[in-house]
Amino acid sequence: MNSGQTISVVIPAMNEEKGIGKVIKGVRDVLGGDCEIIIVNDGSRDSTEKVAREAGATVVNHPYNLGNGAAVKSGLRAATGDIILLMDADGQHTPEDIPRLLEQIGPYDMVIGARTKQSETSVHRDIANSIYNRFATYLTKKDILDLTSGFRAIKCDIAKRFIYLLPNTFSYPSTLTLSLIRSGHSVTFVPIVAKKREGKSKIKLLKDGMRFFMIMLKIATLFSPSRVFLPVSASFFAVGIGYYIYTFITTQRFTNMSALLIGNGVLIFMMTLIAEQIAQLRLDRTEEPEQKHKH
């Protein structure tokens, strides 16, 4: 990070009156009074907005709850700094870790705080995150240490180019991570120890877990369709050939089932080629603002 670069801190918040003041103070103590702190009040029913304003933050209000991802998008649009720091309002992220993320910006386009085993997180969430990380590693062919971390620093111009891809839900970190990697941007991870959150978590294990699983499948087909469809195509084709060999040896016939399995394998393969082209065209749109700016 260059010393002359400005920083905008974007913090989505909903009903976080108990901890938001402490978070803002912690950020100010680390970054000083010049940094821009934007609290996106996502339809809170408590005094989150009042506490945030009294602590000296800029507040962007949503008239009702639009979702964590929608709050982040509002914050990204409002940010004016050269570097955007994203963090949660619940006190999980330690402000003292901020310089460790920012010092990596420059060589890297985005730096993610990766939660270590020493973090004060629940066992079921650790297991779920481990599954997501392995799946993302398979999709990107890059070692993903923490796909869902909300604590990250990113260059502002790059972040704003990806806003249209981000969902309104809690899965925005996953989408942002996979978007940048798929588009050829440099991403790295810095180990952090997350603290226990202030107040009650808004993520419901069963409801949000199933929804997040479906979102992961959508993300997979959006960013790396070949990594999803090709194994399916190969499986259909292999089973079809295997079944044909079996029926030819036993009955000297080429059955309808063999034709159906092989045909499905070929059809899914052709769909994979189309899906790859669509995914690339969509990601190419993220370069358009930069090109227009150059002209």
C-alpha positions as CSV (number, residue, x, y, z in Angstrom):
1,M,0.0,0.0,0.0
2,N,1.2,3.5,-0.9
3,S,1.3,6.0,1.9
4,G,-0.7,8.5,-0.2
5,Q,-3.7,6.2,-0.7
6,T,-6.9,6.9,1.1
7,I,-9.0,4.3,2.9
8,S,-12.7,3.8,3.1
9,V,-14.0,1.3,5.7
10,V,-17.4,-0.2,4.8
11,I,-19.3,-1.9,7.6
12,P,-22.8,-3.4,7.0
13,A,-24.9,-3.3,10.2
14,M,-28.3,-4.5,11.3
15,N,-29.4,-4.2,14.9
16,E,-25.8,-3.8,16.1
17,E,-26.2,-1.0,18.6
18,K,-24.3,-2.9,21.3
19,G,-21.1,-3.2,19.4
20,I,-21.0,-0.8,16.5
21,G,-19.6,2.1,18.6
22,K,-16.7,0.0,19.8
23,V,-15.9,-1.2,16.3
24,I,-15.8,2.3,14.9
25,K,-13.6,3.5,17.8
26,G,-11.2,0.6,17.2
27,V,-10.9,1.4,13.5
28,R,-10.3,5.1,14.3
29,D,-7.6,4.2,16.8
30,V,-5.8,2.1,14.2
31,L,-6.3,4.2,11.1
32,G,-6.6,7.7,12.5
33,G,-9.2,10.3,12.0
34,D,-8.6,10.8,8.2
35,C,-10.1,7.5,7.1
36,E,-13.7,7.3,5.8
37,I,-15.9,5.0,7.8
38,I,-19.2,4.1,6.2
39,I,-21.8,2.3,8.2
40,V,-24.6,0.9,6.1
41,N,-27.7,0.7,8.4
42,D,-29.6,-2.2,6.8
43,G,-33.1,-1.5,8.2
44,S,-32.1,-1.7,11.9
45,R,-34.9,-1.4,14.4
46,D,-32.6,-0.3,17.3
47,S,-30.3,2.6,17.8
48,T,-27.6,1.4,15.4
49,E,-27.8,4.6,13.3
50,K,-27.7,7.0,16.3
51,V,-24.7,5.2,17.9
52,A,-22.8,5.1,14.6
53,R,-23.3,8.8,13.9
54,E,-22.3,9.7,17.5
55,A,-19.1,7.7,17.0
56,G,-18.3,9.9,13.9
57,A,-19.1,7.5,11.1
58,T,-21.0,8.3,7.8
59,V,-24.3,6.4,7.8
60,V,-26.1,5.1,4.7
61,N,-29.6,4.0,5.5
62,H,-31.7,1.3,4.0
63,P,-35.5,1.9,4.7
64,Y,-35.9,-1.8,5.4
65,N,-33.6,-4.9,5.5
66,L,-32.3,-5.6,2.0
67,G,-29.6,-8.1,3.0
68,N,-26.0,-8.2,4.0
69,G,-24.7,-8.2,0.4
70,A,-27.0,-5.3,-0.6
71,A,-25.6,-3.3,2.3
72,V,-22.1,-4.0,1.1
73,K,-23.0,-2.9,-2.4
74,S,-24.5,0.4,-1.0
75,G,-21.3,0.9,0.9
76,L,-19.1,0.3,-2.1
77,R,-21.1,2.8,-4.2
78,A,-20.7,5.4,-1.4
79,A,-17.0,4.8,-0.8
80,T,-14.5,7.4,-2.1
81,G,-11.1,6.0,-0.9
82,D,-8.5,4.3,-3.1
83,I,-8.7,1.2,-0.9
84,I,-11.9,-0.3,0.6
85,L,-11.7,-2.2,3.8
86,L,-14.7,-4.5,4.4
87,M,-15.4,-5.8,7.9
88,D,-18.3,-6.9,10.1
89,A,-20.1,-4.8,12.7
90,D,-20.4,-7.6,15.3
91,G,-16.9,-7.3,16.8
92,Q,-15.5,-10.5,15.3
93,H,-12.7,-8.7,13.4
94,T,-9.8,-7.2,15.4
95,P,-9.0,-3.7,14.2
96,E,-5.3,-4.3,15.0
97,D,-5.3,-6.8,12.1
98,I,-6.1,-4.0,9.6
99,P,-2.5,-2.9,8.9
100,R,-1.6,-6.5,8.1
101,L,-4.2,-6.6,5.3
102,L,-3.5,-3.1,4.0
103,E,0.3,-3.6,3.7
104,Q,-0.4,-6.4,1.1
105,I,-2.5,-4.1,-1.1
106,G,-0.3,-3.1,-4.1
107,P,1.2,-6.4,-5.1
108,Y,-2.3,-7.9,-4.5
109,D,-5.6,-6.6,-5.7
110,M,-7.5,-8.1,-2.7
111,V,-6.4,-9.3,0.7
112,I,-8.6,-11.6,2.7
113,G,-8.4,-12.2,6.5
114,A,-8.5,-16.0,6.8
115,R,-9.8,-17.3,10.1
116,T,-7.5,-19.7,11.8
117,K,-8.3,-22.6,14.1
118,Q,-7.7,-20.4,17.1
119,S,-10.7,-18.3,16.1
120,E,-13.7,-18.3,18.5
121,T,-16.1,-19.8,16.0
122,S,-18.7,-22.6,16.4
123,V,-17.8,-26.2,15.3
124,H,-20.6,-26.6,12.8
125,R,-19.6,-23.3,11.1
126,D,-16.0,-24.4,10.9
127,I,-17.0,-27.7,9.2
128,A,-19.2,-25.8,6.7
129,N,-16.5,-23.3,5.9
130,S,-14.0,-26.2,5.4
131,I,-16.4,-27.8,2.8
132,Y,-16.9,-24.4,1.1
133,N,-13.1,-23.8,1.0
134,R,-12.3,-27.2,-0.5
135,F,-15.1,-26.8,-3.2
136,A,-13.8,-23.3,-4.1
137,T,-10.2,-24.6,-4.3
138,Y,-11.4,-27.2,-6.7
139,L,-13.2,-24.6,-8.8
140,T,-10.4,-22.1,-9.0
141,K,-7.4,-24.4,-8.8
142,K,-6.0,-22.0,-6.1
143,D,-5.7,-22.8,-2.4
144,I,-8.7,-20.9,-0.8
145,L,-8.2,-20.5,2.9
146,D,-11.4,-18.7,3.8
147,L,-14.1,-18.3,1.1
148,T,-16.7,-16.7,3.4
149,S,-14.6,-14.2,5.4
150,G,-16.2,-10.7,5.5
151,F,-12.9,-9.1,6.6
152,R,-11.0,-8.0,3.5
153,A,-9.2,-5.1,1.7
154,I,-9.6,-4.4,-2.0
155,K,-8.7,-1.8,-4.5
156,C,-11.7,0.5,-4.9
157,D,-11.7,0.7,-8.7
158,I,-11.7,-3.1,-8.9
159,A,-14.4,-3.6,-6.3
160,K,-16.8,-1.2,-8.1
161,R,-16.4,-3.1,-11.3
162,F,-17.8,-6.2,-9.7
163,I,-20.7,-4.7,-7.8
164,Y,-23.2,-5.9,-10.4
165,L,-22.2,-9.5,-9.9
166,L,-22.7,-9.5,-6.1
167,P,-25.9,-11.0,-4.6
168,N,-27.9,-9.3,-1.8
169,T,-27.3,-12.1,0.7
170,F,-24.5,-13.3,3.0
171,S,-22.8,-15.0,0.1
172,Y,-21.2,-11.8,-1.3
173,P,-17.7,-12.7,0.0
174,S,-17.8,-16.0,-2.0
175,T,-18.9,-14.2,-5.2
176,L,-16.3,-11.5,-4.8
177,T,-13.5,-13.9,-4.2
178,L,-14.3,-16.2,-7.1
179,S,-15.0,-13.2,-9.4
180,L,-11.6,-11.7,-8.9
181,I,-9.7,-15.0,-9.2
182,R,-11.7,-16.0,-12.3
183,S,-10.9,-12.6,-13.9
184,G,-7.2,-12.9,-13.3
185,H,-6.8,-10.5,-10.4
186,S,-4.3,-11.3,-7.6
187,V,-5.8,-12.5,-4.3
188,T,-4.0,-13.5,-1.1
189,F,-4.9,-14.5,2.4
190,V,-3.6,-13.2,5.8
191,P,-4.3,-15.4,8.9
192,I,-6.4,-13.8,11.6
193,V,-8.0,-14.8,14.8
194,A,-11.7,-13.9,14.8
195,K,-13.3,-13.2,18.2
196,K,-16.7,-14.3,19.4
197,R,-19.4,-12.0,17.9
198,E,-21.3,-9.5,20.0
199,G,-25.0,-10.4,20.1
200,K,-26.9,-13.1,18.3
201,S,-25.9,-14.3,14.8
202,K,-28.4,-13.5,12.0
203,I,-27.4,-16.6,10.0
204,K,-29.7,-19.6,10.5
205,L,-27.8,-22.9,10.1
206,L,-30.5,-24.9,8.3
207,K,-32.2,-22.2,6.3
208,D,-29.2,-20.2,5.3
209,G,-27.0,-23.4,5.0
210,M,-29.3,-24.9,2.3
211,R,-29.6,-21.5,0.6
212,F,-25.8,-21.0,0.7
213,F,-25.4,-24.5,-0.8
214,M,-27.6,-23.6,-3.7
215,I,-25.8,-20.3,-4.2
216,M,-22.5,-22.2,-4.2
217,L,-23.8,-24.3,-7.1
218,K,-24.9,-21.2,-8.9
219,I,-21.5,-19.6,-8.4
220,A,-19.8,-22.7,-9.6
221,T,-21.8,-22.8,-12.9
222,L,-21.2,-19.0,-13.3
223,F,-17.5,-19.0,-12.8
224,S,-16.2,-22.5,-13.6
225,P,-19.0,-24.4,-15.5
226,S,-16.4,-26.9,-17.0
227,R,-15.3,-27.9,-13.5
228,V,-18.9,-28.8,-12.7
229,F,-20.3,-30.2,-16.0
230,L,-17.3,-32.0,-17.4
231,P,-17.2,-34.7,-14.6
232,V,-20.9,-35.2,-15.1
233,S,-20.5,-35.5,-18.9
234,A,-17.6,-37.9,-18.5
235,S,-19.6,-40.0,-16.0
236,F,-22.5,-40.4,-18.4
237,F,-20.2,-41.2,-21.3
238,A,-18.2,-43.7,-19.3
239,V,-21.2,-45.5,-17.9
240,G,-22.8,-45.6,-21.4
241,I,-19.7,-47.1,-23.0
242,G,-19.3,-49.6,-20.1
243,Y,-23.0,-50.6,-20.4
244,Y,-22.6,-51.1,-24.1
245,I,-19.5,-53.3,-23.7
246,Y,-21.5,-55.4,-21.1
247,T,-24.6,-55.8,-23.4
248,F,-22.4,-56.5,-26.4
249,I,-20.6,-59.4,-24.6
250,T,-23.8,-60.8,-23.0
251,T,-26.4,-60.2,-25.8
252,Q,-24.5,-58.9,-28.8
253,R,-26.7,-55.8,-28.8
254,F,-26.4,-52.0,-28.6
255,T,-29.2,-51.1,-26.3
256,N,-31.3,-47.9,-26.0
257,M,-30.0,-47.3,-22.5
258,S,-26.4,-47.2,-23.8
259,A,-27.4,-44.8,-26.6
260,L,-29.3,-42.6,-24.0
261,L,-26.3,-42.5,-21.6
262,I,-23.7,-41.7,-24.3
263,G,-26.0,-39.1,-25.9
264,N,-26.5,-37.4,-22.6
265,G,-22.7,-37.3,-22.1
266,V,-22.2,-35.7,-25.5
267,L,-25.1,-33.2,-24.9
268,I,-23.8,-32.1,-21.5
269,F,-20.3,-31.7,-23.0
270,M,-21.7,-29.4,-25.7
271,M,-23.7,-27.4,-23.1
272,T,-20.4,-27.0,-21.1
273,L,-18.8,-25.3,-24.1
274,I,-21.7,-22.9,-24.4
275,A,-21.7,-22.2,-20.6
276,E,-18.0,-21.4,-20.6
277,Q,-18.5,-18.8,-23.4
278,I,-21.4,-17.2,-21.5
279,A,-19.4,-17.1,-18.2
280,Q,-16.4,-15.5,-20.0
281,L,-18.7,-12.9,-21.7
282,R,-20.2,-11.9,-18.4
283,L,-16.9,-11.6,-16.7
284,D,-15.5,-9.5,-19.6
285,R,-18.1,-6.9,-18.7
286,T,-16.1,-6.1,-15.6
287,E,-13.4,-4.6,-17.8
288,E,-15.7,-2.2,-19.6
289,P,-15.7,0.7,-17.1
290,E,-11.9,0.7,-17.0
291,Q,-11.6,0.8,-20.8
292,K,-14.1,3.7,-21.0
293,H,-12.2,5.6,-18.3
294,K,-9.0,5.3,-20.3
295,H,-10.7,6.9,-23.2
